[in-house]
Amino acid sequence: MQQLPILKINQAFIYRKIGYSLVLVLSILFNWNSANGQTTTRYQQFSNEFADVESLGKKWTLEFNLGQSYTSIPPNNNSPFAKASQFYLRGWAHYYPSSRWKLSYFLALFGNVSIPDIEQAKDFEIRYALQGTYYINKIGYSLLTRFRLEDRRIQNEAKTFEAYYRLRTQLKYTQPINGKVIRKGIYYAVASDELFVKTQAAITDKDFFDRNRLTIGGGYALTNDTQIELLYCNEWLPRPAGNLIFNSYQINFAFTDLFRKYKDKNKSRELHSVDNGN
């Protein structure tokens, strides 16, 4: 009984810290952008991702991601499918030390076909990351904050890999619409904001602030273990030579224990075949 006030105090403290930090950073960025008065180049993009989470007992899960994206070529072609931009393979390991914390690590390979903000074409990137996710609320709606430290090794024109670090902080809200939890037949809304800062590297210039990413959209649970999401993502990249804005439209599919269900289904077919004497 005595732990409840402490939990409420901790949550209120986290809310205030997140709110103050976002207001401060966004105010600084707005003032910086207004003072510089730089021109803005806008890109239209489309991306999709397939994700599968495989459970390994009560504390561990594995996750696999496969994704790709396309981009416009301003000012001549504003179609989000004008040119292939990127594809990637990513593998995660997640550990749940408590009901509110998730600790993660991933290793990913990116094929950067055409990345406008770093002017990279037909090169590769190897990316590692450590991530901590804290669930502020999980009953009725989901509110979480996420911190990710990425080690990016990007191939340059000389075909050598340049390394730099990037820190990402996100606040994400998920609200079921026609139910209390996300399960088969439930629609839900998603909104998040993420700030990126990075170290200096020749391939990414010397800017400390990388970008701000605002995402809104919704999803639908096709089954208890399969979801589809339609999202709009706005990325703002302030740069000395001119600001960049990416408007991205996303379709994502998320599965749970897809490989295990496929394996169990095949095993059931084999047993049924044996039972029938085939």
C-alpha positions in Angstrom: 0.0 0.0 0.0 2.9 2.4 0.7 4.3 1.9 -2.8 1.4 3.6 -4.6 2.2 7.2 -3.7 5.9 6.6 -4.6 4.8 5.3 -8.0 2.5 8.3 -8.6 5.3 10.7 -7.7 7.7 8.9 -10.0 5.2 9.0 -12.9 4.5 12.7 -12.3 8.2 13.5 -12.2 8.7 11.6 -15.5 5.8 13.4 -17.1 7.2 16.8 -16.1 10.7 16.0 -17.2 9.5 14.8 -20.6 7.2 17.8 -21.1 9.8 20.4 -20.0 12.5 18.8 -22.2 10.3 18.7 -25.3 9.1 22.3 -24.9 12.7 23.5 -24.3 14.2 21.6 -27.3 11.4 22.5 -29.7 11.5 26.2 -28.7 15.3 26.3 -29.3 14.9 24.6 -32.6 12.1 26.9 -33.7 14.1 30.0 -32.8 17.2 28.6 -34.5 15.2 27.8 -37.7 13.5 31.2 -37.8 16.8 33.1 -37.2 18.6 31.3 -40.1 15.7 31.6 -42.5 17.0 28.7 -44.7 15.3 27.4 -47.7 13.4 24.1 -47.3 13.5 21.0 -49.6 10.6 18.6 -49.2 10.6 14.9 -50.0 7.7 12.5 -50.3 8.4 9.0 -49.2 6.7 5.6 -48.8 7.9 2.8 -46.6 6.7 -0.5 -45.2 8.0 -3.0 -42.6 7.3 -6.6 -41.7 8.0 -7.5 -38.1 7.7 -10.7 -36.2 8.2 -11.2 -32.5 9.1 -14.8 -31.3 8.6 -15.5 -27.5 11.4 -17.3 -25.6 9.9 -17.9 -22.2 8.7 -15.2 -19.8 11.7 -12.8 -19.9 13.0 -13.0 -23.5 11.8 -12.4 -27.0 13.4 -12.3 -30.4 12.3 -9.9 -33.1 13.0 -9.8 -36.9 12.3 -6.8 -39.2 12.4 -6.6 -43.0 11.7 -3.2 -44.5 12.1 -1.0 -47.5 11.4 2.6 -48.6 11.1 4.8 -51.7 11.6 8.5 -52.1 10.7 11.4 -54.5 13.3 13.4 -56.4 12.5 17.1 -56.0 11.8 19.3 -57.8 11.4 17.1 -60.9 9.5 14.1 -59.6 7.3 14.4 -56.4 6.0 10.8 -56.5 6.9 8.9 -53.3 7.7 5.9 -55.5 10.1 7.8 -57.9 13.2 6.0 -56.7 14.1 3.2 -54.3 15.7 4.6 -51.2 16.6 1.9 -48.7 16.1 -1.7 -47.6 17.1 -3.3 -44.3 17.3 -6.5 -42.3 17.3 -6.2 -38.5 17.4 -8.7 -35.6 16.5 -7.9 -32.0 16.9 -9.5 -28.6 14.5 -8.2 -25.9 14.7 -8.8 -22.2 12.0 -7.9 -19.7 13.4 -7.4 -16.2 10.0 -6.1 -14.9 6.5 -5.3 -16.2 7.5 -1.7 -17.0 11.0 -2.1 -18.4 12.2 -3.6 -21.7 15.9 -3.8 -22.5 16.9 -4.4 -26.2 19.8 -4.9 -28.5 19.8 -5.1 -32.3 22.1 -5.7 -35.2 21.0 -4.5 -38.7 22.2 -4.3 -42.3 21.0 -1.4 -44.3 21.2 -1.1 -48.1 21.2 2.7 -48.7 20.3 3.0 -52.3 19.6 6.7 -52.2 19.6 8.6 -48.9 19.1 12.4 -49.5 20.2 13.7 -46.1 23.6 12.1 -46.2 23.9 12.0 -50.0 24.6 8.3 -50.0 23.9 6.1 -53.0 24.3 2.4 -53.5 26.3 1.9 -50.3 25.8 -0.2 -47.1 25.4 0.6 -43.4 25.9 -1.7 -40.4 24.0 -0.5 -37.3 24.1 -1.7 -33.7 22.0 -0.3 -30.9 21.2 -0.6 -27.2 17.7 0.5 -26.2 15.7 0.9 -23.0 11.9 1.2 -23.0 9.9 2.3 -20.0 6.1 1.8 -20.0 4.6 4.7 -18.1 1.1 3.3 -18.4 -0.2 0.0 -19.8 -3.8 -0.2 -18.6 -6.5 1.2 -20.9 -3.9 2.9 -23.1 -0.1 2.6 -23.6 2.3 5.4 -22.9 6.0 4.7 -23.2 9.3 6.5 -23.4 12.2 5.0 -25.3 15.9 5.7 -25.3 18.2 4.3 -28.0 21.9 4.6 -28.6 23.0 3.7 -32.1 26.4 2.8 -33.4 26.2 3.6 -37.2 28.9 2.5 -39.6 28.2 4.0 -43.0 30.1 3.2 -46.1 31.5 6.4 -47.8 32.7 7.1 -51.3 36.0 5.4 -50.7 34.0 2.2 -49.7 35.3 2.4 -46.1 33.0 2.5 -43.1 32.7 5.8 -41.1 31.4 5.4 -37.5 29.4 7.8 -35.4 26.9 7.6 -32.6 23.3 8.7 -32.5 21.0 9.1 -29.5 17.2 8.8 -30.0 14.5 9.6 -27.4 10.8 8.9 -28.1 7.5 9.4 -26.4 4.7 7.1 -27.8 1.0 6.9 -27.1 -1.3 4.1 -28.2 -5.1 4.1 -27.6 -7.5 1.2 -28.4 -10.7 2.7 -29.9 -13.4 0.0 -29.8 -12.0 -2.0 -26.9 -9.7 -1.9 -23.8 -6.9 -4.0 -25.2 -5.5 -4.6 -28.7 -6.8 -8.0 -29.9 -8.7 -9.3 -32.9 -11.1 -6.8 -34.4 -9.8 -3.8 -32.4 -8.9 -0.5 -34.1 -6.3 1.7 -32.3 -4.7 5.1 -32.7 -0.9 5.8 -32.5 1.0 9.1 -31.9 4.7 9.6 -31.2 7.5 12.2 -31.2 11.2 11.4 -31.4 14.3 13.6 -31.1 17.7 12.6 -32.7 21.1 14.0 -31.7 24.4 12.7 -33.0 28.2 12.9 -32.9 30.2 14.5 -35.8 31.2 12.6 -38.9 32.4 13.6 -42.3 29.5 11.8 -44.1 26.8 13.4 -41.9 28.3 16.9 -41.4 28.9 18.5 -38.0 25.4 19.2 -36.8 24.7 18.0 -33.3 20.9 18.0 -33.7 19.9 15.4 -36.3 16.2 15.6 -36.7 12.7 15.5 -35.1 10.2 12.8 -36.1 6.5 13.2 -35.6 4.3 10.1 -36.3 0.5 9.8 -36.2 -1.8 7.1 -37.6 -3.8 4.0 -36.7 -3.9 0.3 -36.8 -6.2 -2.7 -36.9 -5.8 -6.2 -35.3 -6.6 -8.7 -38.0 -6.1 -11.5 -35.4 -4.8 -11.6 -31.8 -1.3 -12.0 -33.2 -1.5 -10.0 -36.5 -1.7 -6.2 -36.8 -1.6 -3.7 -39.7 -0.7 0.0 -39.3 -1.2 3.0 -41.6 1.0 5.9 -40.5 2.1 9.3 -41.5 5.5 10.4 -40.5 7.0 14.0 -40.7 10.7 14.4 -40.2 12.3 17.8 -39.9 16.1 18.1 -40.5 17.5 21.6 -39.9 20.8 22.1 -41.8 23.0 25.1 -42.4 22.8 24.7 -46.2 19.0 24.4 -46.2 16.4 22.5 -44.1 15.0 19.1 -45.2 11.5 17.8 -44.6 10.5 14.2 -45.2 6.7 13.3 -45.5 6.6 9.6 -45.2 3.5 7.3 -45.7 3.9 3.9 -44.1 2.2 0.5 -44.1 3.5 -1.9 -41.4 2.6 -5.5 -40.6 3.3 -7.0 -37.2 3.2 -10.6 -36.3 3.6 -12.6 -33.0 5.1 -16.1 -33.0 4.7 -16.4 -36.8 7.5 -19.0 -37.2 6.3 -21.1 -34.2 2.7 -21.2 -35.5 4.0 -22.3 -39.0 6.1 -25.0 -37.4 3.2 -26.2 -35.2 0.9 -26.2 -38.2 3.4 -28.4 -40.2 3.9 -30.7 -37.3 0.1 -31.1 -36.9 -0.1 -31.9 -40.6 2.6 -34.6 -40.2 0.8 -36.2 -37.3 -2.5 -36.1 -39.1 -0.8 -37.8 -42.1 0.6 -40.6 -39.9 -2.7 -41.1 -38.2 -4.4 -41.6 -41.6 -1.8 -44.1 -42.6 -0.4 -42.0 -45.4 
